[in-house]
Amino acid sequence: MNDAEQAVDLITQHQQSPKGTLKISCAIGFCHHYLTPIISEYCQLYPNVNLDLELTDKSVDVIADGYDLVIRATTNLNDSYLICKKIYTSYIYTVASKEYLLKHGTPHHPHQLTQHDCLTYSNLKHPDKWQFIDQQQQTFTVNVREKMRCNNANMHLSMVQAGHGICRLPGFYLDELLKHNRVETLFMQLPMQQVDVFALYPSRKHLSAKVRRFIDLVSNRLQSN
């Protein structure tokens, strides 16, 4: 009976024209680097939908704060009452500028980060504990030495390029810098840690047309890249 109800809902939703206000919370960097053109296309396709878009990397309460959809990047999605759909996969890089490495030396193993200036991301639960994967596929943690703690990845990248330390960020923040060799990647001899981007929403049942069409559009565009 549940399957039949969901099938009827799905048919009805696809027949509906998306309308109303779509309230979204999205990670800042991922939106800037990947979602901006998709959001623009969505607005053109569905002019009867108004967007209420909040860019933040902090955790939000989807139901209490009235969000239709939340987009977040994580290495470990906690169990919750939310429905999740993976929409993108990237990897985490540890990077520094050539100037910093010439001045302070190049660490060849993550354990050496205890002797280096590190720029940590304050929205994480434990910003000064960086996780890596060894050659045996075992996870280990390094308590890094913090030079600066900040909640904005763009600030991290500015400080890295100015030679002030080493940072660790998902690849979607670093695409242009890596493409033009503006930063050096470290520890590439080790397996890379994966970070997934999820669309989170309260319930698959009675999912409105405006939400479903947005998720479908994002998934299709990101998979084609």
DALINTA-V353876 format. One record per backbone hydrogen bond with DSSP energy under -1.0 kcal/mol. NH is the residue of the N-H (numbers start at 1). CO is the residue of the C=O. E is the energy in kcal/mol with one decimal. If there is no record, write none. Layout:
nh: <NH;NH>
co: <CO;CO>
e: <E;E>
//
This chain:
nh: <5;6;7;8;9;10;11;12;13;14;15;16;20;22;24;25;26;27;31;32;33;34;35;36;39;40;41;42;43;44;45;46;49;50;52;54;56;65;66;67;68;69;70;71;72;74;83;85;87;88;90;92;93;95;96;101;102;103;104;105;112;113;114;115;116;118;119;120;122;124;129;130;132;134;137;140;142;144;144;145;147;148;150;156;157;158;159;160;161;162;163;164;166;167;169;171;173;174;178;179;180;181;182;184;186;190;195;196;197;198;199;200;201;207;212;213;214;215;216;217;218;219;220;221;222;223;224>
co: <1;2;3;4;5;6;7;8;9;10;11;12;48;50;52;69;54;71;27;28;29;30;30;31;35;36;37;38;39;40;41;42;46;20;22;24;26;61;63;62;23;23;200;25;198;196;201;199;197;197;195;193;169;167;184;97;98;99;100;101;109;110;111;112;113;145;166;148;150;121;126;142;140;138;134;132;130;128;142;113;118;118;120;152;153;154;155;156;157;158;160;159;117;95;93;91;170;171;174;175;176;178;177;96;94;187;90;74;88;72;85;70;83;204;208;209;210;211;212;213;214;215;216;217;218;219;220>
e: <-2.5;-2.5;-2.0;-2.2;-2.5;-2.5;-2.2;-2.5;-2.7;-2.1;-1.1;-1.0;-1.6;-3.1;-2.5;-1.9;-2.5;-1.3;-2.1;-2.4;-2.3;-2.2;-1.1;-1.8;-3.1;-2.0;-2.0;-2.4;-2.2;-1.6;-2.4;-2.5;-1.8;-2.9;-2.7;-2.7;-2.1;-2.5;-1.2;-2.4;-2.3;-1.5;-2.5;-2.9;-2.0;-2.8;-3.0;-1.9;-3.0;-1.3;-2.9;-2.4;-2.8;-2.7;-1.9;-2.0;-2.4;-1.8;-2.9;-2.0;-2.2;-2.2;-1.1;-1.9;-1.7;-2.0;-3.2;-2.7;-2.2;-1.6;-1.9;-2.4;-2.8;-2.7;-2.0;-2.5;-2.6;-1.9;-1.2;-1.1;-3.4;-1.5;-2.5;-1.6;-2.5;-2.0;-2.3;-2.6;-2.5;-1.3;-1.8;-2.6;-2.4;-2.1;-2.0;-2.4;-1.7;-1.1;-3.0;-2.3;-1.9;-1.1;-2.9;-3.7;-2.9;-1.8;-2.3;-2.4;-3.0;-3.1;-2.7;-3.5;-2.2;-1.2;-2.5;-2.6;-1.1;-2.6;-2.6;-2.3;-2.5;-2.6;-2.5;-2.4;-2.4;-2.0;-1.2>
//
